[in-house]
C-alpha cells in the first residue's frame, strides 16, 4: 500500500496587513531520516524592502496535525528582532532574503500525504497575478511514505532576471539523492486554500509578442521564455515529479510516483540592449564505471562582456569520487573550464546523472544567463569469463562476479545459435531484437552459477545453446551483457533426423524414421557391443511411448542400422510421435539402455474451407528447427504434385479454387540442427491431405442501416447498404433476411427474405396503419446460404392520437348522432366510463370507436340533455408495448328542442 504526504502552509486570515511579507518565491522539500520520520524544509524568498517579516510559519503535514516552526537560518538581525534571532539570509543587491523553516515530523502510517503551507502575501504588481498583493503564497509537496525517499533539492535560486526581447532561461538545478527519474511540467500557481489563483495567466499570455512561447523540458527542467515583451515581475510554478521503478518480482516492475515538489518562482523582466552569453552545446555521455569523464565547458558572451561559469549537479556531490569543476570560472568575453569525473561502481544507476551549467554575464545592470545540461549515464561493465558446460540434459552456466559489488543479482539469457552480438555504446541488458530470451535469474552479488534445464523439461540434443549474462542493480540498472558463450549437450544418445510420411492411408500408411548414432558414447569400457535400437511410438506427445520395433543386433555401433519403416498406420488422420533408444548387450548378455532420443513427430497437415480457397495449416514437434516449408498440390492433368510456394510460417492460403472440388496437398519441411555435424537440410514430408473449398464464412452484416417512418401515412422505410461494396473479402452476397419485433427488447422474427443476383435490392417499405412501431435488423446471405450476424438494431415508435368531442346531438337525424372520437391512430383499445351529474354510470365501452347514442346503459332510455363526465383510459400502441393514457372531460348531450328559438 502506498500513501502520499501533503505539506501545507496555513493562511493567517486574522492578522491582516501585519503579515504582508511580500513573498516572491518558495518551495517545500523533505529528507528521509528513518522509518516514518522526515525532515521538512520550507524555503521562502521575500523582498528585503518589505516592511514586515515572518519569524515563524505554520506547516500542515497532511495527517491532521500542524506545527508552528521558527525560522532557522541566521545572520545579524537587520529588521525584526525574532525570538530566536533567526532572520534569514540576504542576497545583496537583488532585494532577496532567503527564509528557511526546518522541522522533523513522524507520520502515523504509510500513506499518501500532501504537505502544504499558505501565508499572506505575495509582493504587489505581479503582472500575471491580478491583485497579487492580497494573494497568499501557497506551496505543497507530495510524499509516498511507503518508500524510502527524499525530495529533489534545488541548487539554483528560484528568482532570475531577463530582458524584453531576449530569450530567458531558468533551470532549478534539481538533485535527487536516490537517482529517481524527475519529470518537469508547468502548472498554474496556487493561492487561497491551495486552489489555482483566479484569473492566473502564464507569463507569455499577458506579455504578448512574436515568438513568445513559454516551455519547459520535461527531462532536463530547463524553462525557456522565448521573447518577453513587457517589463515587470512574473510568477510561474514548476511541478517536479519523482518516479521510481518498483519491483514486484525478479523481472516484473512498475513505474511508481514517489513524490513531487512545486517550485513557485519569480521572473523579473527589465530593459537592456545586450545579449545573454551562450554555452557551447554538450552531448549526452555514457561511460563504463571506472572510466573518466573529461568535458571542456565553454561559454562566450556575444557583446564582449565578462562571463561567469558555474555548475550544479549530482556528480559534484556524490559521496565517493565526486566530480571536479573549479568554479566560478570567469573570463572576458568567454570562460572555459574542464569538468572531470573519475567514475566508479558506486556511481552505477538506472537514471542518468545531470549537471546544469550556468553562464552569466556581468558588468551590466541586468545580468543575463544561459543554461546547458550535461546528462551522464554510468553503466556497469559486463560480467567476465562466462562458461557453459553440458551435464546430462542441462547446461551449467557460470561467470565471474561483477567487479561492481553493488550488484544484487544476475540475469541469464539464452539463444539457439551464436549471433556474435556486439552491443552499441550504452546499450545495457540484452535487447529484444537479439531474440535472446530470459531463462533465469540469480540473487546476490556472489551467486554466479545457473543450471539451465529448460524449466525442468530438459534441453534438446543437437542444439547449440548460447548465453549472455547481465548484472542487475537495486534500482533496476543493468550492466553491459557478457560475451556470448555457447555449448551443446553431449552426443551420447541417438538423435532423430527424419520422421517422414511415406504412404498416406487410413490403415496401410507408413512413416520412415532416421537417426544419427551417438558419437560421444563410451563404447570401450562402459557400453560395449553388441548393440541394437528400439523404436517407440505414440499418438500423443506426452503419453507413454509403446515399443513398435527394433533393429537387428550388430557387434559394432557403426554396423547397426539407423533407419526404421513403421507400417500399418492411419497416416491420413493421425500424427505420430517417435523416440529411439540404444541398447548395449555386452554386459553378461543383459541389454542395458545407453540413452534415449528426444521426441520427434511427423508433419501433420490440415485445411479450413473458405469461399474459393483453402487455408492450409500444419504442425510438428521436432528437436531440430524447421526454417522453411514447401507446399505441393496435385496437378491432375500432369498426375503429379507440383510446388506452389515456399513459406517461412506453418500456414498457407491457396486461393482461386473452385468450390466443392477436391484438392490434394502435402508439405515438405526444411530444417536443421543448430549444432554442426548433422545432416543439413533435414527434409520431411507430411501426409497427403484432401481439402474441399466451400464457403463457410458468413458475410459481414450490412453496415449503417437506416430507418425512417411517417405516422400520417402509416409507413416505415428500412434501408441498408450492399456488403459486396463495403466488405473487402465478401463478393457473393445474393440476398437479405429482414427481422422484426414490434416491441423493443422482444425476440426478432423473420419478416421477409428475398434475393437479388446483384444484391442491390436494399430497401423494405412497410405500410401498417395500425402500428409502425418496432425494431428492425438485417442480415446478409451468400450463395452458400451463410448468414451474417444481425446488423445494428434500429427502432421507430408510433405517434398515437386520440381525442374526444365535447358535444353530440342524438336524435336520429343522421347528424352527430353518436359520441365518437375524432380520427385517431395507433390505439389498441379504450376503457371508457360516462357518469351523470349524480355520479351514476350511464355508459361504458372498450371499443375505440365508442358509437354511444346517448342512451342509459341501465334501462336503454334516451338521456336528457345535459353535461356528463367521462373517464377514458386509452391503451396506446407504443414501441415499449401497450401504454395507457387517461383522458378526463365533459360531454354535452343536446336534443332537438335545445335548438328551438325561445317562445316557440
C-alpha positions in Angstrom: 0.0 0.0 0.0 1.3 3.5 -0.9 0.3 6.8 0.6 1.1 10.4 -0.3 2.0 13.2 2.1 0.9 16.8 1.6 2.8 19.7 3.3 0.5 22.8 3.8 1.2 26.4 4.9 -1.8 27.9 6.7 -3.4 31.2 5.7 -3.5 33.6 8.7 -6.7 35.4 8.0 -6.8 37.2 11.3 -3.6 39.1 11.1 -4.4 41.3 8.1 -1.7 43.6 6.7 0.6 42.9 9.6 1.6 39.7 7.8 2.2 41.2 4.4 5.6 39.6 3.9 5.9 40.2 0.1 6.6 36.6 -0.9 8.5 36.3 -4.2 9.0 32.5 -4.4 9.3 29.3 -2.4 9.2 25.5 -2.2 9.0 22.6 0.3 11.5 19.8 0.3 11.9 16.8 2.6 14.6 14.3 3.6 14.0 10.8 4.9 15.5 10.3 8.4 14.4 6.8 9.1 11.2 4.8 9.5 8.2 7.2 9.2 10.3 10.2 10.2 11.2 13.0 7.7 12.9 16.3 7.9 10.7 19.0 6.4 12.3 22.2 5.0 10.2 25.2 3.9 12.2 27.7 1.9 10.6 31.1 1.0 12.1 34.1 -0.7 10.9 37.5 0.3 11.8 41.1 -0.6 14.3 42.8 1.7 12.5 46.0 1.1 9.3 44.6 2.7 8.3 46.4 5.9 7.3 43.2 7.7 8.8 39.8 8.2 7.9 36.3 9.1 9.8 34.8 12.1 7.8 31.6 12.1 5.4 29.7 9.9 2.7 27.1 10.3 3.2 23.8 8.4 0.3 21.4 7.8 1.6 17.9 7.5 -1.5 16.5 5.8 -2.1 13.9 8.6 -4.4 16.1 10.7 -1.5 17.8 12.5 0.2 21.2 12.1 3.2 22.8 13.7 4.4 26.4 14.0 8.1 26.3 13.0 10.7 29.0 13.7 12.9 30.4 11.0 16.2 28.5 11.2 18.8 30.4 9.1 20.6 33.2 10.9 22.5 36.4 10.2 22.9 39.6 12.3 19.4 40.9 12.7 18.5 43.8 10.5 14.8 44.1 10.5 12.8 42.3 13.2 14.1 41.0 16.5 12.8 37.5 16.2 12.7 35.5 19.4 15.5 33.2 18.2 17.4 35.8 16.3 16.9 33.9 13.0 16.2 36.5 10.4 17.2 34.8 7.1 20.0 35.2 4.6 20.2 38.3 2.5 21.3 38.2 -1.2 22.8 41.6 -1.5 21.9 43.8 -4.5 19.0 41.7 -5.5 16.3 42.5 -2.9 16.1 38.8 -1.9 16.0 37.3 1.5 16.1 33.5 1.9 14.0 32.2 4.8 14.3 28.6 5.9 12.0 26.7 8.4 13.1 23.3 9.4 11.4 20.6 11.5 11.2 16.9 11.8 7.9 15.0 11.7 6.9 11.4 12.2 3.9 10.3 10.2 1.4 8.0 11.8 1.3 5.3 9.0 2.3 4.5 5.5 0.1 6.8 3.5 -0.1 9.4 0.8 0.2 12.9 2.4 0.2 16.4 0.9 2.2 18.8 3.0 1.4 22.4 2.3 1.8 26.0 3.6 -0.3 29.0 2.9 0.7 32.6 4.1 0.0 36.2 3.2 1.1 37.5 1.0 2.8 37.9 -2.4 4.5 41.1 -3.5 2.4 43.6 -5.4 2.3 44.3 -9.1 3.0 40.8 -10.3 1.8 41.1 -13.9 0.3 37.7 -14.4 -1.4 37.5 -10.9 -4.2 40.1 -10.6 -4.3 41.7 -7.2 -1.1 39.9 -6.2 -0.6 41.9 -3.0 -3.6 40.2 -1.5 -3.0 36.7 -2.9 -1.3 34.3 -0.4 1.7 32.2 -1.3 0.6 28.5 -1.3 3.1 25.7 -1.6 2.8 21.9 -1.5 4.8 18.7 -1.8 3.7 15.1 -2.0 5.4 12.2 -0.3 4.8 8.5 -0.7 5.6 7.2 2.8 5.8 3.6 1.8 9.1 4.1 0.0 12.4 5.4 1.4 12.6 8.7 -0.4 13.9 12.2 -0.1 12.7 15.0 -2.4 15.0 16.6 -5.0 17.0 19.6 -3.8 17.1 22.7 -5.9 20.6 24.3 -6.2 19.6 27.3 -8.3 17.6 30.2 -6.8 14.0 30.5 -7.9 14.4 34.2 -8.8 16.0 35.1 -12.1 16.2 38.2 -14.4 15.6 38.7 -18.1 15.1 41.4 -20.6 12.4 42.4 -23.1 13.0 40.7 -26.4 15.8 38.4 -25.1 15.4 34.7 -24.5 15.0 33.9 -20.8 16.2 30.6 -19.3 16.0 29.0 -15.9 16.9 25.6 -14.5 16.1 24.6 -10.9 19.3 22.5 -10.8 17.4 19.7 -9.1 19.4 16.9 -7.4 17.8 13.6 -6.4 19.9 11.5 -4.0 18.1 8.2 -4.9 18.5 8.7 -8.6 14.8 8.8 -9.2 13.5 9.9 -12.6 12.4 13.6 -12.5 9.7 14.9 -14.8 9.1 18.6 -15.1 6.0 20.5 -16.1 4.5 24.0 -15.8 1.3 24.4 -13.7 -0.8 27.3 -12.6 0.2 28.8 -9.3 -1.9 28.3 -6.2 -3.4 30.8 -3.7 -6.1 30.8 -1.1 -7.0 27.3 0.1 -4.4 25.8 -2.2 -6.6 26.4 -5.2 -5.4 27.8 -8.5 -5.2 31.6 -8.4 -8.4 33.1 -10.1 -7.6 34.7 -13.4 -3.9 33.5 -13.2 -2.2 33.6 -16.6 1.1 32.2 -17.7 3.7 35.0 -18.4 3.6 34.7 -22.2 -0.2 35.1 -22.0 0.0 38.6 -20.5 3.1 39.7 -22.3 2.2 39.2 -26.0 4.6 39.3 -28.8 6.2 37.3 -31.7 7.9 34.0 -30.8 6.5 34.5 -27.3 6.5 30.8 -26.2 6.9 29.6 -22.7 8.0 25.9 -22.3 9.9 23.5 -20.1 12.0 20.5 -21.0 10.3 17.6 -19.2 13.6 15.7 -18.8 16.2 18.4 -18.0 13.9 21.0 -16.3 15.2 23.9 -18.4 12.5 26.6 -18.7 12.6 28.8 -21.7 10.6 32.0 -22.4 11.4 32.9 -26.0 10.8 36.6 -26.1 9.2 38.5 -23.2 7.5 41.7 -24.4 6.7 43.6 -21.2 8.8 44.6 -18.2 7.7 43.6 -14.8 7.6 40.7 -12.4 6.0 37.3 -13.2 5.5 34.1 -11.3 5.5 30.6 -12.7 5.2 27.3 -10.9 7.2 24.2 -11.8 5.9 20.8 -10.8 8.8 18.3 -10.3 7.5 14.7 -10.0 9.7 11.8 -8.9 9.2 8.4 -10.5 10.8 5.1 -9.4 11.0 1.6 -10.7 9.5 -0.6 -8.0 10.0 -4.4 -8.5 7.1 -6.8 -7.7 9.2 -9.8 -8.6 12.7 -10.5 -10.0 11.6 -9.4 -13.5 8.3 -7.6 -13.0 8.2 -4.0 -12.1 6.1 -0.9 -12.4 6.9 2.8 -12.6 5.6 4.5 -9.4 5.3 8.1 -8.5 7.0 8.5 -5.1 6.7 12.3 -4.6 6.6 15.7 -6.0 7.7 19.3 -5.3 6.2 22.5 -6.6 8.6 25.4 -7.1 6.9 28.8 -7.2 9.5 31.1 -8.8 9.6 34.7 -9.9 11.0 36.2 -13.2 11.9 39.9 -13.4 12.0 41.3 -16.9 13.8 44.6 -17.5 15.0 46.5 -20.4 18.5 46.0 -21.8 20.4 46.2 -25.1 22.8 43.3 -24.6 22.5 39.6 -25.4 22.9 36.7 -23.0 26.0 34.6 -23.1 25.9 31.2 -24.8 27.3 27.9 -23.6 28.6 25.5 -26.4 26.3 22.5 -26.8 27.1 19.4 -24.8 26.4 15.9 -25.9 25.0 13.2 -23.7 27.6 10.8 -22.4 27.7 7.2 -21.5 30.7 5.8 -19.6 31.5 2.4 -18.1 32.2 2.6 -14.3 36.0 3.2 -14.0 36.3 5.5 -17.0 36.9 9.2 -16.7 34.5 11.9 -17.9 36.5 14.8 -19.3 34.4 17.6 -20.8 35.5 21.1 -21.6 32.7 23.6 -21.0 33.0 27.0 -22.7 30.6 30.0 -22.6 31.0 33.1 -24.7 29.3 36.5 -24.5 28.4 38.0 -27.9 28.7 41.5 -26.6 32.2 41.0 -25.2 31.0 41.2 -21.6 32.6 39.2 -18.8 31.2 35.7 -18.3 30.9 33.7 -15.1 30.5 29.9 -15.5 29.1 27.8 -12.7 27.7 24.2 -12.3 25.4 22.3 -10.1 24.7 18.6 -10.3 24.8 15.2 -8.5 28.2 14.2 -9.8 29.6 17.2 -7.9 28.0 16.0 -4.7 28.2 12.2 -4.7 29.9 10.9 -1.5 32.6 8.9 -3.3 34.9 10.3 -6.1 32.8 13.5 -6.7 33.4 15.3 -10.0 35.7 18.3 -10.2 34.7 21.6 -11.7 36.7 24.6 -10.4 34.1 27.4 -10.1 33.2 30.0 -10.7 35.3 30.2 -13.9 35.3 33.6 -15.4 36.7 35.5 -18.3 36.1 38.2 -20.9 34.5 37.6 -23.4 34.5 33.9 -22.6 35.0 31.4 -19.8 36.3 27.9 -20.1 36.6 25.1 -17.5 37.1 21.3 -17.6 34.6 19.1 -16.0 36.4 15.9 -14.7 34.9 12.9 -13.1 36.6 9.6 -12.3 33.6 7.3 -12.2 33.4 4.0 -10.2 30.9 1.3 -9.4 29.2 3.4 -6.7 28.0 5.7 -9.5 26.2 3.0 -11.4 22.4 3.6 -11.5 19.4 3.3 -13.8 18.9 7.1 -14.4 21.5 9.3 -16.0 23.2 12.0 -13.8 22.5 15.6 -14.7 24.9 18.5 -14.5 23.5 22.0 -15.1 26.0 24.6 -16.3 25.1 28.2 -15.9 26.7 31.1 -17.8 26.0 34.6 -16.5 27.3 37.8 -17.9 28.4 40.6 -15.5 29.1 44.3 -15.6 25.5 45.1 -16.6 22.6 46.3 -14.5 20.7 43.2 -15.6 22.8 40.0 -15.7 21.5 37.5 -18.4 22.1 33.8 -18.2 22.2 30.7 -20.4 21.9 27.1 -19.2 23.3 23.9 -20.7 22.6 20.4 -19.3 25.1 17.6 -19.5 23.5 14.1 -18.9 25.9 11.3 -18.0 24.9 7.6 -17.8 27.2 5.5 -15.7 26.9 1.8 -16.5 28.4 -1.4 -15.1 30.9 -3.4 -17.1 29.9 -6.8 -18.4 30.3 -9.9 -16.2 33.5 -11.6 -17.3 34.6 -15.2 -18.1 31.3 -16.8 -18.8 31.3 -20.6 -19.2 28.7 -23.1 -20.4 29.3 -26.8 -19.6 26.8 -29.6 -20.5 25.7 -32.1 -17.9 23.1 -34.7 -18.8 20.0 -32.8 -20.1 21.1 -29.4 -18.7 23.9 -26.9 -19.2 25.9 -25.5 -16.2 26.4 -21.7 -16.8 28.9 -19.8 -14.7 30.7 -16.4 -14.7 32.9 -14.2 -12.6 31.2 -12.0 -10.0 30.8 -8.4 -11.3 33.6 -6.0 -10.3 30.7 -3.9 -9.0 29.9 -5.4 -5.7 26.7 -3.4 -5.5 25.1 -5.8 -8.0 22.1 -7.5 -6.4 22.0 -10.4 -8.8 22.2 -11.6 -12.4 20.0 -12.3 -15.4 20.8 -15.2 -17.7 19.7 -15.0 -21.4 19.6 -17.9 -23.9 19.5 -18.1 -27.7 19.8 -21.1 -30.0 22.9 -20.5 -32.1 25.7 -17.9 -32.0 24.9 -14.4 -33.3 28.1 -12.6 -32.4 26.2 -9.7 -30.7 28.2 -6.6 -30.2 26.3 -4.0 -28.1 26.4 -0.4 -29.1 27.7 2.2 -26.6 25.4 2.5 -23.6 23.1 -0.4 -24.6 22.8 -2.3 -21.4 21.0 -5.6 -20.8 20.1 -7.8 -23.7 17.8 -6.1 -26.3 14.7 -8.0 -27.5 15.8 -7.7 -31.2 18.6 -10.2 -30.5 15.9 -12.8 -29.9 17.7 -13.9 -26.7 15.2 -14.8 -24.0 15.5 -14.5 -20.3 15.7 -18.1 -18.9 16.7 -17.4 -15.3 18.0 -15.1 -12.6 20.2 -15.4 -9.5 20.1 -13.4 -6.4 23.1 -11.9 -4.7 26.4 -10.5 -6.0 28.4 -13.7 -5.4 25.7 -16.1 -6.9 27.3 -16.7 -10.2 26.0 -20.2 -11.2 22.9 -21.1 -13.1 21.7 -24.6 -14.1 19.7 -24.4 -17.3 17.3 -27.4 -17.5 14.7 -25.6 -19.6 12.4 -25.2 -16.6 12.6 -28.9 -15.8 11.7 -30.1 -19.3 15.4 -30.7 -20.2 17.4 -29.3 -23.1 17.4 -30.9 -26.5 20.3 -32.8 -28.2 21.6 -31.3 -31.5 21.0 -27.7 -30.5 23.7 -25.2 -29.8 22.7 -23.1 -26.8 24.3 -19.7 -26.3 24.2 -17.5 -23.2 24.7 -13.9 -22.2 24.8 -12.7 -18.6 23.8 -9.3 -17.2 24.4 -7.9 -13.7 21.5 -6.1 -12.2 21.3 -3.4 -9.5 18.7 -2.4 -6.9 17.3 0.5 -8.8 16.8 -1.6 -12.0 20.1 -0.6 -13.7 21.7 -3.3 -15.8 25.3 -3.9 -16.8 26.6 -4.4 -20.3 25.9 -8.0 -21.4 28.7 -10.6 -21.2 30.2 -12.0 -24.4 28.2 -14.9 -25.8 29.2 -18.4 -24.6 27.8 -21.5 -26.3 27.6 -25.2 -25.6 25.5 -28.3 -26.5 24.5 -31.5 -24.8 26.9 -34.4 -25.1 26.2 -36.5 -28.2 25.8 -39.8 -26.3 22.2 -40.7 -27.4 20.5 -41.3 -30.8 19.4 -38.0 -32.5 16.4 -38.3 -34.8 16.8 -36.5 -38.1 13.8 -37.8 -40.1 10.1 -38.6 -39.4 8.6 -38.5 -42.9 5.3 -39.9 -44.2 5.9 -42.4 -47.0 2.3 -43.6 -47.6 -0.9 -41.8 -46.8 -3.7 -44.3 -45.9 -6.4 -44.9 -43.3 -4.8 -48.3 -42.4 -1.9 -49.1 -44.6 0.1 -45.9 -44.2 3.8 -45.8 -43.2 6.4 -43.5 -41.7 10.2 -43.5 -42.1 12.3 -42.7 -39.0 16.0 -42.0 -39.4 18.5 -41.0 -36.7 22.2 -40.4 -36.2 24.3 -42.7 -34.0 25.9 -41.4 -30.7 29.3 -40.0 -31.4 30.4 -39.5 -27.8 29.3 -42.7 -26.2 31.9 -44.7 -24.2 32.0 -47.9 -26.3 35.3 -49.1 -24.8 34.6 -49.6 -21.1 31.1 -48.6 -20.2 28.8 -49.6 -23.1 30.3 -52.4 -25.2 28.7 -54.3 -28.0 26.8 -55.9 -29.5 24.1 -53.1 -30.0 20.6 -52.7 -31.1 18.0 -49.9 -31.3 14.4 -49.9 -30.1 11.8 -47.7 -31.6 8.8 -46.3 -29.7 5.6 -44.6 -30.9 2.7 -42.7 -29.5 -0.3 -40.8 -30.9 0.0 -38.2 -28.1 3.2 -36.3 -27.4 3.0 -36.5 -23.6 1.7 -40.1 -23.3 3.8 -43.2 -22.6 5.6 -44.5 -25.7 4.9 -48.1 -26.8 7.6 -50.3 -28.4 6.8 -50.8 -32.1 10.0 -52.4 -33.4 13.7 -52.8 -33.1 16.7 -53.0 -35.4 18.9 -56.1 -35.8 21.9 -56.6 -33.5 25.5 -55.8 -34.6 28.8 -56.2 -32.9 29.8 -52.6 -33.6 27.8 -49.4 -33.3 28.7 -48.4 -36.9 27.2 -51.7 -38.2 23.7 -51.2 -36.6 21.0 -49.9 -38.9 19.7 -46.4 -38.2 16.6 -46.5 -40.3 13.1 -47.8 -39.4 10.0 -48.0 -41.5 6.8 -48.1 -39.5 3.9 -49.7 -41.4 0.2 -50.3 -41.0 -0.6 -46.8 -39.8 -3.5 -44.4 -40.2 -1.4 -41.6 -41.5 -4.4 -39.9 -43.0 -5.8 -38.9 -39.7 -3.1 -39.3 -37.1 0.2 -37.5 -36.3 2.7 -40.0 -34.8 5.5 -39.3 -32.3 8.6 -41.4 -32.0 11.7 -42.0 -29.8 14.7 -44.2 -30.4 16.7 -45.9 -27.7 20.1 -47.5 -27.9 20.9 -50.8 -26.0 24.2 -52.3 -25.2 24.1 -56.1 -25.0 27.7 -56.7 -23.9 27.4 -56.9 -20.1 26.5 -60.6 -19.2 24.2 -60.6 -22.2 21.7 -58.3 -20.4 20.6 -55.3 -22.6 21.4 -52.0 -21.0 20.0 -48.7 -22.2 22.7 -46.2 -23.1 20.2 -43.4 -23.7 17.1 -42.4 -25.5 16.5 -39.7 -28.1 14.3 -36.6 -27.9 10.7 -37.0 -29.2 10.1 -36.2 -32.9 6.8 -36.3 -34.9 5.7 -36.3 -38.5 4.4 -33.1 -40.1 0.6 -33.2 -40.0 -1.4 -31.1 -42.5 -5.0 -29.9 -42.2 -7.1 -27.3 -44.0 -10.0 -25.0 -43.5 -12.5 -24.3 -46.2 -13.5 -20.9 -47.4 -15.1 -19.4 -50.5 -12.9 -20.5 -53.4 -9.9 -21.1 -51.2 -8.3 -23.4 -48.7 -6.2 -22.3 -45.8 -3.6 -24.9 -45.0 -2.1 -25.3 -41.6 0.4 -27.8 -40.3 2.4 -28.6 -37.2 5.1 -30.9 -35.9 7.1 -31.4 -32.7 10.8 -31.9 -33.5 14.1 -31.3 -31.7 15.5 -29.5 -34.7 14.3 -26.2 -36.2 12.3 -26.1 -39.4 13.1 -22.9 -41.2 11.0 -23.3 -44.4 8.2 -25.3 -45.8 7.4 -26.2 -49.4 3.7 -26.6 -50.3 2.8 -29.1 -53.0 -0.6 -29.5 -54.8 -1.6 -32.3 -57.1 -1.9 -31.3 -60.7 -4.5 -33.7 -62.1 -3.5 -33.0 -65.7 0.1 -34.0 -65.0 -0.8 -36.7 -62.5 1.9 -35.4 -60.1 2.4 -33.0 -57.3 3.9 -29.6 -58.2 5.3 -27.0 -55.7 3.1 -24.0 -55.1 5.2 -21.9 -52.8 7.9 -21.9 -50.2 7.0 -20.2 -46.9 8.6 -19.5 -43.5 5.5 -20.0 -41.4 3.3 -23.1 -40.9 0.3 -21.9 -42.9 -0.6 -21.1 -46.5 -3.7 -19.9 -48.3 -4.4 -21.4 -51.7 -6.9 -19.1 -53.5 -8.7 -19.0 -56.8 -10.0 -22.5 -56.4 -13.4 -23.9 -57.4 -15.9 -24.6 -54.6 -16.8 -28.2 -53.9 -13.9 -29.6 -55.8 -11.3 -31.9 -54.2 -7.6 -30.7 -54.0 -4.7 -32.8 -52.7 -1.7 -31.3 -50.9 1.4 -32.3 -48.9 4.0 -30.1 -47.2 7.8 -30.7 -47.1 9.6 -29.2 -44.1 13.2 -27.9 -44.4 15.1 -27.7 -41.2 18.4 -28.3 -39.4 20.0 -28.7 -36.0 21.8 -25.6 -34.8 24.8 -27.8 -33.8 27.2 -28.7 -36.6 27.8 -32.3 -37.7 24.2 -33.2 -38.5 22.6 -33.7 -41.9 21.6 -30.3 -43.3 19.0 -29.8 -44.6 16.6 -32.1 -42.8 13.7 -32.9 -45.2 10.4 -34.4 -44.1 7.0 -34.9 -45.8 3.6 -34.6 -44.3 0.7 -36.9 -45.2 -1.3 -36.2 -48.4 -4.3 -34.1 -47.4 -7.5 -33.6 -49.4 -9.4 -30.4 -48.9 -12.6 -29.1 -50.5 -13.2 -25.4 -50.7 -16.6 -24.4 -49.6 -17.9 -21.1 -48.4 -18.5 -21.5 -44.7 -17.9 -17.9 -43.8 -20.8 -15.6 -43.2 -20.7 -12.3 -45.0 -20.4 -9.1 -42.9 -23.7 -7.6 -41.8 -24.7 -4.6 -43.9 -23.3 -1.6 -42.1 -25.1 1.5 -41.0 -28.8 0.6 -41.8 -31.3 3.5 -41.7 -34.9 3.6 -40.6 -37.5 6.3 -41.3 -41.2 6.5 -40.6 -44.3 8.5 -41.3 -47.1 8.3 -38.8 -49.6 10.0 -41.0 -49.0 7.6 -43.9 -48.6 4.6 -41.5 -45.3 3.8 -43.3 -41.8 2.8 -42.3 -38.8 2.6 -44.7 -35.8 0.4 -43.7 -32.7 0.7 -45.9 -29.2 -0.7 -45.8 -26.0 -0.9 -47.9 -24.8 -3.7 -50.2 -21.9 -5.6 -48.4 -20.4 -6.5 -51.8 -19.2 -3.0 -52.0 -18.3 -2.4 -48.3 -16.6 -5.7 -47.1 -13.1 -6.3 -48.5 -13.4 -10.1 -48.6 -17.0 -10.5 -49.5 -18.4 -10.5 -53.0 -21.1 -13.2 -53.1 -24.0 -11.8 -51.1 -27.1 -12.7 -53.0 -29.9 -11.7 -50.6 -31.0 -10.5 -47.2 -33.2 -11.5 -44.3 -35.1 -8.8 -42.5 -36.1 -9.5 -38.9 -38.7 -7.5 -36.9 -40.0 -7.2 -33.4 -42.9 -4.9 -32.6 -41.7 -4.3 -29.1 -38.3 -3.1 -28.0 -36.4 -5.9 -26.4 -38.6 -8.6 -27.9 -37.5 -11.6 -30.0 -36.7 -10.9 -33.6 -38.7 -12.9 -36.1 -38.2 -13.2 -39.8 -40.2 -10.6 -41.6 -39.1 -11.0 -45.2 -36.4 -12.9 -47.1 -35.5 -12.0 -50.6 -32.7 -12.4 -53.1 -31.2 -10.4 -55.9 -28.5 -11.5 -58.3 -26.5 -8.4 -57.7 -27.8 -7.8 -54.1 -28.9 -4.3 -55.0 -32.4 -4.6 -53.5 -31.6 -2.9 -50.2 -34.8 -1.3 -49.1 -38.0 -2.5 -47.4 -41.2 -0.4 -47.1 -43.8 -1.4 -44.6 -47.3 0.0 -44.6 -49.4 -0.6 -41.5 -52.0 1.9 -40.4 -52.5 0.1 -37.1 -48.8 0.4 -36.0 -45.5 1.3 -37.4 -43.7 0.8 -34.0 -41.0 -1.8 -33.9 -37.3 -2.7 -34.4 -35.6 -4.0 -37.5 -32.4 -5.8 -38.2 -31.0 -7.1 -41.5 -28.6 -10.0 -42.3 -26.8 -10.7 -45.5 -26.9 -14.2 -47.1 -24.4 -15.5 -49.5 -24.6 -18.1 -52.3 -23.9 -20.9 -49.8 -26.7 -19.7 -47.5 -24.3 -18.5 -44.9 -26.0 -15.8 -42.9 -24.2 -12.8 -41.3 -24.7 -11.5 -37.8 -27.6 -9.1 -37.2 -27.0 -5.5 -38.2 -27.3 -2.8 -35.6 -31.0 -2.8 -34.5 -33.0 0.3 -35.4 -36.3 1.2 -33.8 -39.2 3.5 -34.6 -42.2 4.5 -32.4 -45.8 5.4 -33.1 -47.3 8.8 -32.8 -50.6 7.9 -31.0 -53.5 10.3 -31.3 -56.9 10.0 -29.6 -59.3 12.9 -28.9 -63.0 13.1 -27.8 -65.5 15.8 -28.7 -67.3 17.8 -26.0 -70.8 17.7 -27.6 -73.1 15.4 -29.6 -76.8 15.6 -30.7 -78.5 12.2 -30.6 -81.9 12.4 -32.3 -81.8 10.2 -35.4 -81.4 12.9 -37.9 -78.1 11.3 -39.1 -76.0 14.3 -38.0 -73.7 14.0 -35.0 -76.0 11.3 -33.5 -73.1 9.4 -31.8 -70.4 10.2 -29.2 -67.3 9.1 -31.1 -63.6 10.1 -31.2 -62.1 12.3 -33.8 -59.9 10.4 -36.4 -57.3 8.5 -34.3 -54.2 6.3 -34.8 -52.3 3.6 -33.0 -54.9 2.8 -30.3 -55.4 -0.8 -29.3 -58.4 -0.3 -27.0 -60.0 2.0 -24.5 -61.8 1.8 -21.2 -64.5 4.5 -21.2 -66.9 5.2 -18.4 -69.6 8.1 -18.5 -71.3 9.5 -15.4 -74.3 11.8 -14.9 -74.3 14.7 -12.5 -75.2 12.4 -9.6 -72.2 10.2 -10.2 -74.2 7.3 -11.7 -72.5 5.4 -14.5 -74.6 5.7 -17.6 -72.3 4.2 -20.2 -69.1 2.1 -20.6 -67.2 0.5 -23.5 -63.8 -0.8 -24.6 -64.3 -0.1 -28.3 -62.2 2.8 -29.5 -65.0 3.8 -31.9 -67.4 4.2 -28.9 -70.6 5.0 -31.0 -72.6 5.9 -28.0 -76.1 7.1 -28.9 -76.9 8.8 -25.6 -79.0 6.1 -24.1 -78.7 5.0 -20.5 -76.9 1.6 -20.2 -79.1 0.7 -17.2 -82.5 0.9 -18.9 -81.8 1.9 -22.6 -83.8 5.1 -22.3 -82.5 8.3 -24.0 -80.8 10.5 -21.6 -81.8 14.1 -21.0 -79.9 17.0 -22.4 -77.1 18.0 -20.1 -73.5 17.7 -19.1 -71.9 14.3 -18.5 -68.5 13.5 -17.1 -66.2 10.8 -18.6 -63.0 9.0 -17.7 -61.3 7.3 -20.6 -58.2 5.1 -20.4 -56.6 5.0 -23.9 -54.4 2.0 -24.5 -51.8 3.3 -27.0 -49.6 1.0 -29.1 -46.1 2.1 -28.4 -42.6 0.7 -29.0 -42.3 -0.4 -25.4 -45.7 -2.1 -25.6 -49.2 -1.0 -24.7 -49.1 2.3 -22.7 -52.2 3.6 -21.0 -53.1 7.3 -21.1 -56.0 8.7 -19.1 -58.4 11.3 -20.5 -60.9 13.1 -18.3 -63.5 15.6 -19.5 -67.2 16.6 -20.1 -69.5 15.9 -23.0 -72.8 17.8 -23.6 -75.9 15.9 -24.9 -78.1 18.3 -26.8 -81.6 17.4 -28.1 -83.6 19.0 -31.0 -85.6 21.0 -28.5 -82.5 22.6 -27.3 -82.1 24.3 -30.7 -85.7 25.8 -30.9 -86.0 29.5 -30.7 -87.2 30.9 -27.3 -91.0 31.2 -27.0 -91.9 28.7 -29.7 
